[in-house]
Amino acid sequence: MANPAQGAKYRGSIHDFPNFDPSQDAEALYTAMKGIGSDKEAILELITSRSNRQRQEITQSYKSLYGKDLIADLKYELMGKFERLIVGLMRPLAYCDAKEIKDALSGIGTDEKCLIEILASRTNEQIHQLVAAYKDAYERDLEADIIGDTSGHFQKMLVVLLQGTREEDDVVSEDLVQQDAQDLYEAGELKWGTDEAQFIYILGNRSKQHLRLVFDEYLKTTGKPIEASIREELSGDFEKLMLAVVKCIRSTPEYFAERLFKAMKGLGTRDNTLIRIMVSRSELDMLDIREIFRTKYEKSLYSMIKNDTSGEYKKALLKLCGGDDDAAGQFFPEAAQVAYQMWELSAVGRVELNGTVRPANDFNPDADAKALRKAMKGLGTDEDTIIDIITHRSNAQRQQLRQTFKSHFGRDLMADLKSELSGDLARLILGLMLPPDHYDAKQLKKAMEGAGTDEKTLIEILATRTNAEIQAINEAYKEDYHKSLEDALSSDTSGHFRRILISLATGNREEGGEDREKAREDAKEIADTSSSGDKTSLETRFMTILCTRSYPHLRRVFQEFIKMTNYDVEHVIKKEMSGDVKDAFVAIVQSVKNKPLFFADKLYKSMKGAGTDEKTLTRIMVSRSEIDLLNIRREFIEKYDKSLNEVIEGDTSGDFMKALLAICGGQD
């Protein structure tokens, strides 16, 4: 079993088995594999209950008693994923890593994700042991094999990490922190092209403590997190490797929690990744990974494994997991602090919100008006010119363009566009031409007219707009439809849902910072009401707090709530409420935690699976294009391992796709 540093708490899920007898265990395994068939239950129970050190002793005893290789016998008796997992557990960690890397480099193509995961996350000591194990097991030099199978800056960074020479001194020089932050800034943001060598040198050699302070300083200097600059300045596998290094510097357990989640989400399971992480972290930091997983994804690692795997394979993985954090009594107090730190970090990182559509520098409304008139005159329509002009002008410039078009030609540009375009492209271009408040007002009106109500659109808009935006929407709605938004909501919705929407539509959310004492009181009120079983009181109390308190204050309420109850507030909403009320409160909470991520999720859902929800896709791309679409793009690729640009390309077509890609503003 890995020994924790002096004074450090052991955070693995697998412990030394008490009263351990290697000969007795060897006999039990031999019996389990003797004869026709094998007792897989006995094998998994025994091996997942012993530490790695104890398993090595069992292997030796097995050979002494029976003159046979235990790993070879296990490979013969078991099969598939279960065999890979059990055999992985039987190897020392360094040899397990060596085998994974050998497999990643063998055959046609290279498994770059495996190389990145292992080399970005291991300590100096673990790297040295890995290199020695690779040499011992395969009689080959690991560095030479990596150089032979990779190239460019990706190769250079892998070789740097392979030296295992990262500084380990926790004494940090403030001057060097500032210098490194400035050097990274100058190597990327301030340079024509990118000085990759500077990124490699600093991120590959400085101590973790030093780099955390460098990242803080970089954020202060540039207004954006280092991850954002890496995405902008680097590309391909090199970019993925550097992002993994940064994640592991910030928090290795959080990096692995994210890798585990991605290994199991969606259709299909990435079993090799799941096995590798569960085996390699079971005696290092599995408890920390579990804490962060539960806090970040609002479900336990145990429950996700249970729902995503089956048979003996599942049973063995659950044993390595070591417990269900959704079960009573499985509370780790550190989880609350982890949750709040994550929200705080994302809040700081979102200080600089950026759209993808900016004012055109050489804007000439006369020339644009003439070009648009020409594009729509005569037979046929020049959609490319229309898309190019409309998507590369800010909304303020488009309003100027509308006025110039009318002055020059005595025609309504909106009416002409509507006549010349059709379908999804028409909706998108016409949406871009409307002022934002009038566009939102129109979307709300459409959500309430005709048979049935589009509650999702009402929630999306009213739960995410600022007070100023809500007030502007109210005025636009009154101006365009000669009816107050409140009256429209009152006549088209009912019950608690109507009360929530009307509360949001007043645009009277507090705008100050957090009040810690009041946050504790708010959290206690929600907690007390949640446990009372009175659903009506619960919905009323949630509405009072979630619809009126400021965003910074609500983040503090969420933290205090976790401390008191061991549950994320979103978990309680999903458990205790239903229907539109639940959806509205969840949207508010997600928007408070991370608004760009909320929209990234909505965009992903609008395009995944069979069919595309073009209305949602259009609405978000139009409404966020000048506010935070660049931030949404970053959250999208972070969560889904695909760029928004890439998903739009794969899910839409024709001129609609061209216009969306222009608004999207580039590949990440």
C-alpha positions in Angstrom: 0.0 0.0 0.0 1.3 3.5 -0.8 2.5 5.2 2.3 1.2 8.7 2.8 3.7 11.4 3.6 4.3 12.0 7.3 1.3 13.7 8.8 -0.7 13.3 5.6 -4.0 11.3 5.6 -4.2 8.2 3.5 -6.8 8.9 0.7 -6.8 5.6 -1.1 -9.8 3.2 -1.1 -7.8 0.0 -0.9 -6.0 -0.9 2.4 -3.7 -3.6 3.6 -5.9 -6.7 4.4 -5.6 -7.5 8.2 -4.2 -10.9 9.2 -2.8 -11.3 5.7 -1.5 -14.8 4.7 -0.1 -14.9 1.2 0.1 -18.7 1.1 -3.5 -19.0 2.1 -4.6 -16.5 -0.5 -2.5 -18.3 -3.2 -4.3 -21.6 -2.3 -7.7 -19.9 -2.5 -6.9 -18.5 -6.0 -5.6 -21.8 -7.2 -8.8 -23.5 -5.9 -11.0 -20.8 -7.6 -9.3 -21.5 -11.0 -9.1 -25.3 -10.7 -11.3 -27.6 -12.8 -13.9 -26.6 -15.4 -14.8 -23.0 -15.1 -13.6 -20.6 -12.5 -15.1 -18.9 -9.4 -14.9 -15.3 -10.6 -16.7 -14.0 -7.4 -14.0 -15.5 -5.2 -11.2 -14.1 -7.4 -12.5 -10.6 -7.5 -13.4 -10.6 -3.8 -9.9 -11.6 -2.8 -7.8 -9.5 -5.2 -9.8 -6.3 -4.7 -9.5 -6.7 -0.9 -5.7 -6.8 -0.9 -3.2 -3.9 -1.4 -0.8 -4.0 -4.3 2.1 -4.9 -2.0 0.1 -7.9 -0.7 -0.8 -8.9 -4.3 2.9 -9.1 -5.1 3.5 -11.4 -2.2 0.6 -13.6 -3.3 2.2 -13.9 -6.8 5.4 -15.1 -5.2 3.7 -17.6 -3.0 1.6 -18.9 -5.9 4.8 -19.6 -7.9 6.5 -21.2 -4.9 3.5 -23.4 -4.1 2.5 -24.4 -7.7 5.4 -23.5 -10.0 3.0 -21.5 -12.1 2.7 -17.8 -13.0 -0.4 -16.3 -11.4 -1.0 -13.6 -13.9 -0.7 -16.1 -16.8 -3.3 -18.3 -15.1 -5.7 -15.4 -14.5 -5.4 -14.4 -18.1 -6.2 -17.9 -19.2 -9.3 -18.2 -16.8 -10.7 -14.8 -17.2 -11.7 -12.8 -20.3 -12.6 -9.3 -21.6 -12.8 -6.2 -19.5 -12.9 -8.2 -16.2 -9.6 -9.9 -17.1 -7.9 -6.6 -18.0 -9.0 -5.1 -14.7 -7.9 -8.0 -12.5 -4.5 -8.4 -14.3 -4.0 -4.7 -14.0 -4.4 -4.9 -10.3 -1.9 -7.7 -10.1 1.0 -5.7 -11.5 2.9 -3.1 -9.5 1.8 0.4 -10.5 5.0 1.3 -12.4 4.6 -2.0 -14.5 0.9 -1.3 -15.0 1.8 2.2 -16.4 4.6 0.7 -18.5 2.1 -1.8 -20.0 -0.4 0.9 -20.7 2.2 3.0 -22.5 3.5 0.1 -24.4 0.0 -0.7 -25.7 -0.5 3.0 -26.5 2.6 3.0 -28.7 2.0 -0.4 -30.3 0.3 -1.2 -33.6 -1.2 1.3 -36.1 -1.7 4.7 -34.6 -0.9 6.0 -31.1 -3.2 6.4 -28.2 -2.2 9.9 -27.4 -4.8 10.3 -24.7 -3.3 7.5 -22.7 0.2 9.0 -23.0 -1.1 12.4 -21.9 -3.0 11.0 -18.9 -0.1 9.1 -17.5 2.8 11.5 -18.2 0.9 14.6 -17.2 -0.3 13.2 -13.8 2.6 11.2 -12.3 5.0 12.5 -9.7 8.8 12.6 -10.3 9.2 9.4 -8.3 6.4 7.6 -10.2 8.0 8.7 -13.6 11.4 7.3 -12.6 9.8 4.0 -11.5 7.9 3.9 -14.8 11.0 4.4 -16.9 12.8 1.6 -15.0 9.8 -0.8 -15.2 9.5 -0.2 -19.0 13.2 -1.0 -19.4 12.9 -4.1 -17.3 9.7 -5.4 -18.9 10.4 -4.7 -22.5 14.2 -4.2 -22.7 13.6 -1.0 -24.5 14.2 2.7 -23.7 10.9 4.5 -23.1 12.2 7.9 -24.2 13.5 6.4 -27.5 10.1 4.7 -28.1 8.1 7.9 -27.5 10.4 9.9 -29.8 10.0 7.3 -32.5 6.2 7.4 -32.2 5.4 11.1 -31.7 6.5 14.4 -33.2 6.7 18.2 -32.8 6.1 20.2 -29.7 3.9 17.3 -28.4 6.9 15.0 -28.5 9.2 17.7 -26.8 6.8 18.1 -23.9 6.4 14.4 -23.4 10.2 14.0 -23.3 10.5 16.9 -20.7 7.8 15.2 -18.5 9.6 11.9 -18.9 12.7 13.3 -17.2 10.8 13.5 -13.9 12.7 16.6 -12.9 9.9 18.9 -11.9 11.0 21.2 -9.1 9.6 20.0 -5.7 10.5 23.0 -3.4 7.5 24.6 -1.9 9.4 27.8 -1.2 8.2 30.2 -3.9 9.8 33.4 -5.2 7.3 36.2 -5.8 9.6 37.8 -8.4 9.9 34.5 -10.3 6.1 34.0 -10.2 5.6 37.4 -11.8 8.4 36.8 -14.3 7.0 33.4 -15.4 3.5 34.9 -15.7 4.9 37.7 -17.9 7.0 35.3 -19.9 3.9 33.1 -20.7 1.9 36.2 -21.6 4.7 37.4 -24.0 5.1 33.9 -25.4 1.5 33.7 -26.4 -0.9 36.6 -26.2 1.7 39.3 -27.1 3.6 37.4 -29.7 2.9 37.0 -33.4 2.8 33.3 -33.5 3.6 31.4 -30.2 6.8 30.7 -28.4 6.0 27.0 -27.5 9.4 26.5 -26.0 8.6 28.9 -23.2 5.3 27.1 -22.4 7.2 23.8 -22.4 10.0 25.1 -20.1 7.8 26.7 -17.5 4.9 24.2 -17.4 7.3 21.2 -17.6 9.7 22.2 -14.9 8.3 24.5 -12.2 6.9 23.1 -9.0 3.2 22.7 -8.5 3.0 25.3 -5.8 4.9 27.8 -7.9 2.7 27.2 -11.0 -0.5 27.6 -9.0 0.6 31.1 -8.1 1.8 31.7 -11.7 -1.7 30.8 -12.9 -3.3 33.3 -10.4 -0.8 36.0 -11.5 -1.6 35.3 -15.2 -5.3 35.7 -14.6 -4.7 39.1 -12.9 -2.4 40.2 -15.7 -4.4 39.1 -18.7 -8.0 38.9 -17.4 -8.3 35.3 -18.6 -7.3 31.9 -17.2 -4.1 30.2 -18.5 -6.4 27.4 -20.0 -8.1 30.0 -22.3 -4.7 31.2 -23.6 -3.5 27.6 -24.2 -6.6 26.9 -26.3 -6.1 30.0 -28.3 -2.3 29.7 -28.8 -1.7 25.9 -29.1 -3.4 23.2 -31.0 -3.9 19.4 -31.5 -2.3 16.9 -29.1 0.2 19.5 -27.8 -2.8 21.7 -26.7 -4.5 18.7 -25.0 -1.2 17.7 -23.2 -0.6 21.2 -21.9 -4.3 21.5 -20.7 -3.9 18.1 -18.9 -0.7 19.4 -17.2 -2.5 22.6 -16.0 -5.4 20.5 -14.7 -3.1 18.2 -12.8 -1.2 21.2 -11.4 -4.4 22.7 -10.1 -5.9 19.4 -8.8 -4.9 15.9 -9.9 -8.0 14.3 -8.3 -10.2 16.8 -10.2 -8.5 15.9 -13.4 -9.2 12.2 -12.8 -12.8 12.8 -11.7 -13.3 14.6 -15.1 -11.6 11.7 -17.0 -13.8 9.2 -15.2 -17.0 11.1 -15.9 -16.1 11.4 -19.6 -15.3 7.7 -19.8 -18.8 6.8 -18.8 -21.1 9.6 -20.1 -23.1 9.2 -23.3 -23.4 6.1 -25.4 -20.7 3.5 -24.8 -18.0 3.3 -22.1 -14.3 3.9 -22.5 -13.4 0.9 -20.5 -9.6 1.1 -20.9 -9.7 4.6 -19.4 -12.0 3.6 -16.7 -9.9 0.5 -15.8 -6.6 2.4 -15.9 -7.8 5.2 -13.6 -9.6 2.9 -11.1 -6.5 0.7 -10.8 -3.9 3.4 -10.7 -5.6 5.7 -8.2 -7.1 3.1 -5.8 -4.2 3.4 -3.4 -3.4 7.1 -4.0 -6.3 9.5 -4.0 -9.6 7.6 -4.8 -11.4 9.3 -1.9 -10.4 12.7 -3.2 -11.6 11.8 -6.7 -14.9 10.5 -5.2 -15.5 13.8 -3.3 -14.9 16.0 -6.3 -16.9 13.7 -8.6 -19.9 13.9 -6.4 -19.7 17.6 -6.0 -19.0 18.4 -9.6 -21.4 16.0 -11.3 -24.1 15.8 -8.5 -23.9 12.0 -8.5 -21.6 9.6 -6.8 -18.8 7.8 -8.8 -20.2 4.6 -7.3 -23.7 5.2 -8.7 -22.3 6.1 -12.2 -20.2 2.9 -12.3 -23.2 0.9 -11.1 -25.4 2.2 -13.9 -22.8 2.0 -16.6 -21.2 -1.4 -16.2 -22.3 -5.0 -15.4 -21.4 -8.4 -14.1 -18.2 -9.2 -12.2 -16.5 -6.3 -14.0 -19.0 -3.9 -12.2 -18.5 -5.7 -8.9 -14.7 -5.3 -9.0 -14.9 -1.7 -10.0 -17.3 -0.9 -7.2 -14.9 -2.6 -4.7 -12.1 -0.4 -6.0 -14.4 2.7 -5.7 -14.8 1.8 -2.0 -18.2 3.3 -1.2 -21.2 5.2 -2.3 -21.1 8.9 -1.5 -24.8 9.2 -2.0 -25.4 6.7 0.8 -26.2 7.9 4.4 -23.2 8.8 6.4 -20.8 9.0 3.5 -20.1 12.7 3.9 -16.7 14.2 3.3 -16.8 17.8 4.7 -14.0 18.8 2.3 -16.5 18.4 -0.6 -18.3 21.7 0.3 -15.1 23.7 0.1 -14.1 22.0 -3.1 -17.5 22.9 -4.6 -17.2 26.5 -3.6 -13.6 26.8 -4.8 -14.7 25.5 -8.2 -17.6 28.1 -8.5 -15.3 30.8 -7.2 -12.6 29.9 -9.8 -15.2 29.9 -12.6 -16.6 33.2 -11.4 -13.2 34.8 -11.5 -12.4 33.3 -14.9 -15.7 34.7 -16.2 -14.9 38.3 -15.2 -13.9 38.9 -18.8 -17.0 37.7 -20.8 -16.4 37.8 -24.5 -18.7 37.5 -27.5 -17.5 36.3 -30.9 -19.2 39.0 -32.9 -17.5 42.4 -32.6 -18.0 45.8 -34.4 -16.4 45.8 -37.9 -13.4 48.1 -37.8 -13.9 49.4 -41.4 -17.7 49.7 -41.1 -19.2 51.5 -44.0 -23.0 51.5 -43.8 -23.4 53.0 -47.3 -21.3 50.3 -48.9 -23.0 47.5 -46.9 -26.5 48.8 -47.8 -25.6 48.8 -51.5 -24.0 45.3 -51.3 -27.1 43.9 -49.6 -29.5 45.5 -52.1 -27.4 44.1 -55.0 -27.4 40.6 -53.3 -31.2 40.6 -53.2 -32.0 42.4 -56.5 -33.1 40.5 -59.6 -33.4 36.7 -60.0 -31.9 34.6 -57.3 -30.3 35.7 -54.0 -26.6 36.0 -53.1 -26.8 34.4 -49.7 -23.0 34.4 -49.2 -22.9 38.2 -49.3 -25.8 38.5 -46.9 -24.3 36.1 -44.5 -20.8 37.7 -44.7 -22.1 41.2 -44.0 -24.8 40.4 -41.3 -22.6 38.0 -39.2 -19.6 40.3 -39.2 -21.3 43.4 -37.9 -22.3 44.2 -34.4 -26.0 44.6 -33.5 -25.5 48.4 -33.2 -24.0 48.5 -36.7 -26.9 46.4 -38.1 -29.4 48.9 -36.7 -27.4 51.7 -38.5 -27.4 49.6 -41.6 -31.2 49.2 -41.5 -31.6 53.0 -41.3 -29.1 53.6 -44.1 -30.9 51.0 -46.3 -34.2 52.8 -45.8 -32.6 56.2 -46.6 -31.0 55.0 -49.8 -33.7 52.8 -51.2 -36.9 53.6 -49.4 -37.2 50.0 -48.5 -37.4 48.0 -45.2 -34.3 45.8 -45.0 -36.0 43.4 -42.7 -38.9 42.9 -45.1 -36.5 42.4 -48.0 -34.5 39.8 -46.1 -37.7 38.0 -45.1 -38.8 37.9 -48.7 -35.5 36.6 -50.1 -34.5 34.1 -47.4 -36.4 31.1 -46.0 -36.3 28.4 -43.3 -33.6 28.2 -40.7 -31.3 30.8 -42.4 -34.1 33.4 -42.5 -34.8 32.9 -38.8 -31.1 33.3 -38.0 -30.5 36.3 -40.1 -33.7 38.1 -39.1 -32.9 37.3 -35.4 -29.5 39.0 -35.8 -31.1 42.1 -37.3 -33.4 42.7 -34.3 -32.1 44.6 -31.3 -31.4 42.1 -28.4 -34.3 43.2 -26.2 -36.8 43.1 -29.1 -35.4 39.7 -30.2 -35.9 38.3 -26.7 -39.4 39.8 -26.5 -40.2 38.1 -29.8 -39.0 34.7 -28.6 -41.1 35.1 -25.4 -44.1 36.0 -27.5 -43.7 33.0 -29.8 -43.3 30.7 -26.8 -46.7 31.8 -25.5 -48.7 32.0 -28.7 -50.7 29.2 -30.4 -51.6 25.9 -28.9 -49.4 25.0 -26.0 -46.6 26.9 -24.3 -42.9 26.5 -24.9 -41.9 26.6 -21.2 -38.3 25.8 -21.9 -37.8 29.0 -23.9 -39.6 31.1 -21.1 -37.2 29.6 -18.5 -34.1 29.9 -20.6 -34.6 33.6 -21.2 -36.0 34.8 -17.9 -33.7 32.7 -15.7 -30.5 34.0 -17.4 -30.9 37.7 -18.2 -29.6 40.5 -16.0 -31.9 43.1 -14.4 -31.0 45.6 -17.1 -31.8 43.1 -19.9 -35.1 42.1 -18.3 -36.2 45.7 -17.9 -35.3 46.3 -21.6 -37.3 43.2 -22.6 -40.3 44.4 -20.7 -40.2 47.8 -22.6 -39.7 46.1 -25.9 -42.6 43.6 -25.3 -44.9 46.5 -24.4 -43.8 48.5 -27.5 -44.1 45.6 -29.9 -47.2 43.8 -28.6 -49.2 46.5 -26.7 -49.4 44.3 -23.7 -47.2 43.9 -20.6 -45.0 40.9 -20.3 -46.4 40.2 -16.9 -50.0 40.1 -18.2 -48.9 37.7 -21.0 -47.2 35.4 -18.5 -50.2 35.5 -16.2 -52.6 34.5 -18.8 -50.4 31.7 -20.3 -49.0 30.0 -17.2 -50.3 29.0 -13.9 -49.5 28.0 -10.3 -46.0 28.2 -8.8 -44.4 28.2 -12.2 -46.3 31.4 -13.1 -45.2 33.1 -9.8 -41.6 32.2 -10.5 -41.7 33.6 -14.1 -43.4 36.8 -12.9 -40.8 37.2 -10.1 -38.0 36.9 -12.6 -39.7 39.2 -15.1 -39.7 42.0 -12.6 -35.9 42.3 -13.0 -35.5 43.2 -9.4 -32.7 40.8 -8.4 -30.4 42.2 -5.7 -27.1 43.3 -7.2 -24.8 43.5 -4.3 -22.1 41.1 -3.1 -22.5 38.2 -0.6 -23.7 38.6 3.0 -22.3 35.6 4.8 -24.6 35.7 7.8 -27.7 36.1 5.6 -26.4 33.3 3.3 -26.2 30.9 6.3 -29.8 31.9 7.2 -31.0 31.4 3.7 -29.3 28.0 3.5 -30.8 27.0 6.8 -34.3 28.1 5.7 -34.0 25.9 2.5 -32.6 23.0 4.5 -35.3 23.2 7.2 -38.1 23.5 4.6 -36.6 20.6 2.5 -36.8 18.3 5.5 -40.3 19.3 6.4 -41.9 17.4 3.4 -44.2 20.5 2.7 -43.7 20.9 -1.1 -45.7 24.1 -1.3 -43.6 25.8 1.4 -40.4 24.5 -0.2 -41.3 25.9 -3.6 -42.2 29.3 -2.1 -39.0 29.4 0.0 -36.9 28.5 -3.0 -38.6 31.2 -5.1 -38.1 33.9 -2.5 -34.3 33.2 -2.4 -33.4 32.0 -5.9 -35.4 34.7 -7.7 -34.3 37.7 -5.6 -30.8 37.2 -4.2 -27.7 38.4 -6.1 -25.5 35.8 -7.9 -22.5 36.2 -5.5 -24.8 35.8 -2.6 -26.4 32.7 -4.0 -23.0 31.1 -4.6 -22.4 31.5 -0.9 -25.8 30.1 -0.1 -25.0 27.0 -2.2 -21.8 26.4 -0.2 -23.5 26.8 3.1 -26.2 24.5 2.0 -23.7 21.7 1.2 -22.0 22.1 4.6 -25.4 21.8 6.3 -26.9 18.9 4.3 -24.2 17.1 2.3 -26.3 17.8 -0.8 -25.9 20.2 -3.7 -29.0 22.5 -3.8 -29.6 21.3 -7.4 -29.8 17.7 -6.2 -32.5 18.7 -3.7 -34.5 20.5 -6.4 -34.4 17.5 -8.7 -35.4 15.1 -5.9 -38.1 17.2 -4.3 -39.7 19.0 -7.2 -41.1 18.2 -10.6 -42.2 19.6 -14.0 -41.7 23.3 -15.0 -41.1 24.4 -11.4 -38.1 22.0 -11.1 -36.8 23.0 -14.6 -37.0 26.8 -13.7 -35.1 26.4 -10.4 -32.5 24.1 -11.9 -31.9 26.7 -14.7 -31.5 29.5 -12.2 -29.0 27.4 -10.1 -27.0 26.4 -13.1 -26.9 30.0 -14.4 -25.6 31.2 -11.0 -22.9 28.5 -10.9 -21.7 29.0 -14.5 -23.8 30.7 -17.1 -21.6 29.9 -20.1 -21.7 26.3 -19.1 -25.5 26.4 -18.9 -25.7 27.6 -22.5 -23.0 25.1 -23.6 -25.2 22.3 -22.2 -28.2 23.7 -24.0 -26.3 23.9 -27.3 -25.0 20.4 -27.0 -28.5 19.0 -26.3 -29.9 20.9 -29.2 -27.6 19.0 -31.6 -27.1 15.6 -30.0 -29.0 12.5 -31.1 -31.4 12.2 -34.0 -32.6 15.6 -35.3 -31.6 19.1 -34.4 -33.5 21.6 -32.3 -32.8 24.5 -34.7 -34.9 27.0 -32.8 -32.9 26.6 -29.6 -29.6 26.5 -31.5 -30.5 29.8 -33.3 -31.8 31.5 -30.2 -28.7 30.9 -28.2 -26.2 31.7 -31.0 -28.0 35.0 -31.7 -28.6 36.1 -28.1 -25.1 35.2 -26.8 -23.0 36.2 -29.8 -22.0 39.6 -28.4 -22.1 38.6 -24.7 -20.3 35.4 -23.9 -20.3 33.0 -26.8 -16.5 32.8 -26.7 -16.8 31.7 -23.0 -19.5 29.2 -24.0 -17.2 27.8 -26.7 -14.5 27.2 -24.0 -17.0 25.5 -21.7 -18.3 23.4 -24.6 -15.0 21.9 -25.6 -14.0 21.4 -21.9 -17.1 19.4 -21.2 -17.7 17.5 -24.4 -14.2 17.1 -25.9 -15.5 18.5 -29.1 -15.5 22.1 -30.3 -18.8 23.9 -30.8 -17.6 24.6 -34.4 -17.0 20.9 -35.0 -20.5 19.9 -33.7 -22.2 22.6 -35.8 -20.4 21.4 -38.9 -21.5 17.8 -38.2 -25.1 18.6 -37.4 -26.2 21.4 -39.8 -25.7 22.1 -43.5 -25.8 24.7 -46.3 -26.2 28.4 -45.7 -27.6 27.9 -42.3 -24.4 26.1 -41.3 -22.2 28.9 -42.9 -24.0 31.6 -40.9 -23.8 29.6 -37.6 -20.0 29.0 -38.1 -19.5 32.7 -38.8 -21.2 33.6 -35.6 -19.4 30.8 -33.7 -16.2 32.6 -34.7 -13.7 29.8 -35.1 -12.4 26.4 -34.2 -11.1 25.7 -30.7 
